[in-house]
Amino acid sequence: MAHSFRTSLGALAIAALACGPVQAWAAVPFLPHQALYDLSLLKSRGSNPINSARGRILYNFSGNACEGYTSDFRQVSELEIGEGKMMLSDLRSSSWEDGAGKTYRFNIETRTNDSDPTPVDGIAERSGDHITVKLKQPENKTFTIDGAAVFPTEQIKRIIAAAKEGKSLLELTVYDGSDNGEKVYNTLTVIGQAVPGDKAVAAPDPSTENAQMKSLTRWPVTVSYYDRDAKNKEGEQTPVYAMSFELFENGVSRALVLDYNDFVIAGTLAKFDIKDAKQSKPCN
């Protein structure tokens, strides 16, 4: 879920699709919920190894296809980078995306150690064959990106739709407002075989133990993010980062693995609470 874990992981929304094998599936609304993930070091690579890592991700999601989807995300991570040196990072993100994937508002703040926070604040609106992005921070700026790009909620919608159609690969261009608000990523999603809700779980967590979740299908998913602006070089391009997780058909994610190339972080779902959706206005 990046910006680090990406808001794309927590972008939880689904709508009935109008064609193809998806019609054979009952539409499952995305679930308003709060999820807490405990972070730990899975492996370290490279010449400057990370000795240890710990942290948490707290993710809140609410909304529906009529009102749009709101997510609040915070990731705090502490890395031991050698010789007893520690690096503390704190990422906070709030976003709203309308149900049609046409408008995306975002406010992101990152802080490393005792540095001043780095804010990104803006809105992206789809119109015709392009998307207009208006930034307030880090500076007032307006620019356009290719209209083929999708926002985080739409990205998750399409991953679930592809999974339900039995597809194993999905390529998407994604804009989520991360970095300085101008970054666009090419993504490659690899989707594994569906896991039925009644299949035994090797490492249960609060999502797989929840009665409301036990009947739902989920898929192992890996999403690799590539810098769209990187110069083409001979050989295969290395992703900027990749994240793997099991994605339920209602948008909940478990068993996170965040691969930053030099090191890999595991995210275990430690707490999972379903929100009361009754206050959401019904669709007309």
C-alpha positions in Angstrom: 0.0 0.0 0.0 2.2 2.7 -1.2 2.9 6.2 -1.2 4.7 3.3 0.6 1.9 0.8 1.0 0.1 2.9 -1.5 -3.3 4.2 -1.1 -4.0 1.8 -4.0 -4.0 -1.1 -1.6 -6.6 0.5 0.5 -8.6 1.9 -2.3 -11.7 -0.2 -1.7 -14.6 -0.1 -4.1 -16.4 -2.3 -6.5 -19.3 -2.0 -8.9 -21.2 -4.5 -11.1 -19.6 -4.7 -14.5 -21.7 -4.6 -17.6 -20.2 -7.4 -19.7 -18.4 -10.7 -19.8 -18.1 -13.6 -17.3 -18.3 -11.1 -14.4 -22.1 -11.1 -14.8 -22.1 -14.6 -13.3 -20.8 -13.2 -10.0 -23.0 -11.5 -7.5 -21.9 -7.9 -7.0 -20.1 -7.6 -3.6 -20.0 -4.1 -2.2 -16.7 -2.9 -0.9 -16.6 -3.1 2.9 -16.3 0.0 5.1 -13.7 -1.1 7.7 -10.6 -0.3 9.7 -7.5 -2.5 9.4 -4.3 -2.4 11.5 -1.2 -4.1 10.1 2.0 -4.9 12.1 5.2 -4.5 10.1 8.4 -6.5 10.4 11.5 -7.2 8.3 11.1 -10.2 6.0 14.5 -9.9 4.2 17.3 -7.4 3.4 19.3 -7.2 0.2 22.1 -5.2 -1.3 25.4 -3.7 0.1 23.7 -1.7 2.8 21.5 -4.2 4.6 18.6 -3.2 6.9 19.2 -4.9 10.2 15.6 -4.6 11.6 12.3 -3.0 10.9 9.1 -2.5 12.7 6.0 -0.3 12.4 2.3 -0.2 11.7 -0.2 0.7 9.1 -3.6 2.0 10.1 -6.1 2.1 7.3 -9.7 3.4 7.4 -12.1 3.1 4.5 -15.7 4.2 4.1 -18.2 5.2 1.4 -20.0 3.6 -1.5 -20.4 3.9 -5.3 -23.0 6.7 -4.9 -21.2 8.9 -2.3 -17.7 8.1 -3.4 -15.0 6.4 -1.3 -12.9 8.0 1.5 -9.7 6.5 2.8 -7.4 7.6 5.6 -4.0 5.9 5.8 -1.0 6.2 8.1 2.2 4.2 8.0 4.9 4.6 10.6 8.1 2.7 10.1 11.4 2.4 12.0 14.4 1.0 10.2 17.8 0.1 11.7 20.2 1.0 8.9 23.5 -0.1 10.5 25.8 1.0 13.2 22.9 1.6 15.5 21.4 4.3 13.3 17.6 4.4 13.1 15.4 6.0 10.4 11.8 6.9 11.3 9.3 7.6 8.5 5.8 8.8 9.0 3.3 8.8 6.1 -0.2 10.2 6.3 -2.7 10.2 3.5 -6.4 11.2 3.1 -8.2 10.8 -0.2 -11.6 10.7 -1.8 -12.5 9.2 -5.1 -16.0 9.4 -6.7 -17.7 6.1 -7.6 -17.2 6.6 -11.4 -13.4 7.1 -11.1 -13.6 10.7 -12.5 -12.5 12.8 -9.6 -9.7 12.1 -7.1 -8.8 14.4 -4.2 -5.7 13.7 -2.1 -3.7 15.1 0.8 -0.5 13.4 1.6 2.2 14.3 4.2 5.5 12.5 4.7 8.1 13.1 7.4 11.5 11.4 7.9 13.2 11.6 11.3 13.0 15.1 12.6 12.7 16.8 9.1 9.9 19.1 8.3 6.9 17.4 6.8 6.6 17.2 3.0 3.0 17.9 1.9 1.2 17.1 -1.3 -2.3 18.4 -1.8 -4.4 18.4 -4.9 -7.3 17.2 -7.1 -7.3 15.3 -10.3 -10.4 15.4 -12.7 -11.0 13.3 -15.7 -12.3 15.0 -18.8 -12.4 13.4 -22.3 -9.0 11.8 -23.2 -7.0 13.5 -20.4 -6.9 14.1 -16.7 -6.2 17.6 -15.3 -4.3 17.7 -12.0 -4.4 20.9 -9.9 -1.8 21.0 -7.1 -1.9 23.3 -4.1 1.2 21.8 -2.6 4.1 21.4 -2.8 3.4 24.3 -5.2 0.5 25.7 -7.1 0.6 23.9 -10.4 -1.7 22.6 -13.1 -0.9 20.0 -15.6 -2.5 17.1 -17.6 -1.8 13.4 -17.8 -3.0 10.7 -20.2 -6.7 9.9 -19.6 -5.9 6.2 -19.7 -4.5 6.5 -16.2 -6.8 5.2 -13.4 -7.0 6.3 -9.8 -6.5 3.9 -6.8 -10.1 2.9 -6.3 -10.6 2.2 -10.0 -7.3 0.2 -10.0 -8.7 -2.1 -7.3 -12.0 -2.4 -9.1 -10.2 -3.5 -12.3 -8.0 -6.0 -10.4 -11.0 -7.7 -8.9 -12.9 -7.7 -12.2 -9.9 -9.3 -13.9 -9.6 -11.9 -11.2 -13.3 -12.8 -11.5 -12.8 -13.2 -15.3 -10.0 -15.7 -14.6 -7.2 -13.4 -15.9 -3.7 -13.7 -14.5 -2.2 -10.5 -15.8 -3.4 -6.9 -15.8 -1.5 -3.8 -17.0 -2.6 -0.4 -15.8 -1.3 3.2 -15.7 -2.0 4.6 -12.2 -2.0 8.1 -10.7 -2.3 8.3 -6.9 -0.8 11.7 -6.1 2.3 10.2 -4.5 5.9 11.6 -4.4 5.6 15.2 -5.5 2.1 14.8 -7.0 3.4 14.6 -10.5 4.4 10.9 -10.6 2.5 8.5 -12.9 3.2 4.7 -12.6 3.0 1.8 -15.0 1.8 -1.2 -13.1 1.8 -4.9 -13.8 -0.6 -7.0 -11.7 -0.1 -10.8 -11.4 -3.2 -12.6 -10.1 -3.1 -16.1 -8.7 -5.7 -18.8 -8.5 -8.9 -18.0 -6.5 -9.0 -19.1 -2.9 -12.5 -20.1 -1.8 -13.7 -18.8 1.5 -14.0 -22.3 2.9 -10.4 -23.2 2.3 -8.3 -23.7 5.4 -5.9 -20.8 6.2 -2.3 -21.6 7.0 -1.9 -18.4 9.1 -5.3 -17.1 10.2 -5.9 -13.5 11.1 -8.9 -11.4 12.1 -10.1 -11.2 8.5 -10.2 -14.9 7.9 -11.7 -15.5 11.3 -14.5 -13.0 10.8 -17.9 -14.6 10.1 -18.8 -12.0 7.5 -15.6 -12.7 5.6 -15.5 -16.5 5.7 -17.7 -17.0 2.6 -15.8 -14.6 0.4 -13.4 -15.5 -2.4 -9.9 -13.9 -2.4 -6.9 -13.9 -4.7 -3.2 -13.7 -4.2 -2.1 -10.6 -6.0 1.3 -8.9 -6.8 1.4 -5.4 -8.1 4.7 -4.0 -9.4 5.1 -0.3 -9.9 7.4 1.1 -12.7 8.5 4.7 -13.2 6.6 5.8 -16.3 9.2 8.5 -17.0 12.3 6.3 -16.6 14.5 6.2 -19.7 14.2 2.9 -21.6 17.4 0.9 -21.2 18.4 -2.5 -22.5 17.1 -5.3 -20.4 14.1 -5.6 -18.2 13.1 -2.6 -16.2 13.2 -3.0 -12.4 10.1 -1.9 -10.6 10.4 1.0 -8.1 8.6 -1.3 -5.6 6.1 -4.1 -5.5 3.5 -5.2 -3.1 1.8 -8.6 -2.7 -1.3 -9.4 -0.7 -4.4 -11.5 -0.7 -7.4 -9.5 -2.0 -10.9 -10.3 -0.9 -13.7 -9.7 -3.4 -15.0 -6.9 -1.0 -11.7 -5.1 -1.2 -10.2 -6.1 2.1 -6.5 -7.0 2.0 -4.4 -9.4 4.2 -1.0 -11.0 4.2 0.9 -8.0 2.9 4.5 -8.1 1.5 6.0 -4.7 0.6 9.2 -5.1 -1.6 11.3 -2.0 -1.8 14.1 -3.8 -3.7 16.8 -3.2 -1.0 14.5 -4.8 1.7 11.2 -6.5 2.1 8.6 -5.8 4.8 5.8 -8.1 5.9 2.5 -6.7 7.1 0.4 -9.0 9.3 -3.2 -8.0 9.8 -3.4 -7.6 13.6 -6.8 -6.0 14.0 -9.9 -5.8 11.7 -13.1 -3.9 12.5 -16.1 -3.7 10.2 -17.8 -0.3 10.2 -21.5 0.4 10.4 -22.5 1.3 6.8 -26.1 2.2 7.8 -25.2 5.9 7.8 -24.3 5.9 4.2 -26.9 7.3 1.9 -28.6 4.7 -0.3 -28.2 4.9 -4.1 -31.1 6.2 -6.0 
